[in-house]
Amino acid sequence: CLEIGGFMSASNGFIELSEEVTAIVRKYNIAKEVVDNSKNKLASKEKDYLNHYYLFIDDVNQAFLNLDNLDKEIINNDFFTPCQYDWWKKYYSKSTYYRLKSQAMSEFLRLFYDQM
């Protein structure tokens, strides 16, 4: 099941935003794995059960694609393909990075939940 919590508002704290984005990305990765592992093993009629996984994957992809480039960089580097832990230090001060990350997470969640 791919149930996730609900994004309440941009006033959610940094930790709550991060936990929500992490949960969506975790479920996205699970959905992709289920689809990839099931694709070639099921008869075409049995593939209907994968539709909710496909829809979830598409919703996440669309939310990500609609972000501006800075938000994409932050969401990608911190959640989808975590690179070096402190990748941002050569670009931003700590306070600027956390402000930008909070904005990126809020925008990603807004775009994601607006599709539902």
N, C-alpha and C positions, 0 to 999 in steps of 0.2 A: 504494500500500500504506500502511496506517495503523499500522504497527508502532511501538511506543514502548518506551522503556526500562522497567524495573521499579522500582517504589518499594520500597526495601529496608526502611527503618525511619525512625522519627522522629529517630533519631540522625544521619541524614544531615545534612551541613552546609548552611548557608543557601544557598550558591551552588548546590549540587546540587539542593536543593528548588526553587529558582527556575528552574533549567534544565529540570527535569522538568515543572513547571507550564507554562513557556513552550512546551515541545515539545507538550504536550497541547493547549494553546490554539491553537498554530499548525496542528496537524493537524485540530482542530475547525473552524477557519476554512476550511481546504482542503476538508474533507468537506462543509461547508455550501455552498461554492462549486460543488463537483462536483454535488451534488444539485440545487441551483438551476439550474445550467446544463444539466443533463441531463433534468430532469423532463419538460419539454414536447417534447423532441426524440426521445424513445424510445417505441417501441411498448410496451404493457403487459408483454409477455413479456420484453422486454429490460431492464425496470426491476429485475428480480431482482438484477442485479449491484450495485445501489445499496444492498441491504439492510445490508451491513456498515457503510456510511457512516451510514445511519439509526441503526443500533444504537450506533455510536460517539457520534454526536451526542446520542442519548438518554442514554447513560451519563454524558457530561459534564454535560448539563443536570440530571440527577438529582443528581449529586454537588454541583453548585452550589446547587440548590434546597434541599438538606438542610443547608447551612451555616447557622450563626446569622447574624444581621444584620451584626454587626461583621466576621466573616470574609467574608461576601458583599461588603461594601463594599471591603475590601482586595483581594480577588481580582479583583473587577470593575474597580476603579480602576487596579490595577497590571498586569493581564493582558488582560482582555477588551476593555475600552474605556479604554485608558490616557488619562487626562486630564493635567492639569498635572503635571509631573515631581514636584514636591514638595507635592502636594495635602495630604498628611498633616501638614505642619508647623504648621498652625493648630489641630490637634487633639492632637498627641502630641509628646513629646520624641523625639529620634532613637533612643535606647535602647528606649523603650516601643514605638515604631513597629516596629522590627526584631524585637522579641520577639513582638508581635502578628502581624506578617507571617509570621514563621516558624511560629507556631501555625496561622495560617490556611492556609498552604501545606500543612502536614502533614495537617491535617484534610481539605482538599480532596482530596489524594492518597489518603488512607485511604478516604474515601468512594468515590472513583473506582475504586480497585483492589478494594475489597470487592464491587463489582458484577460483576466479571469472573470 
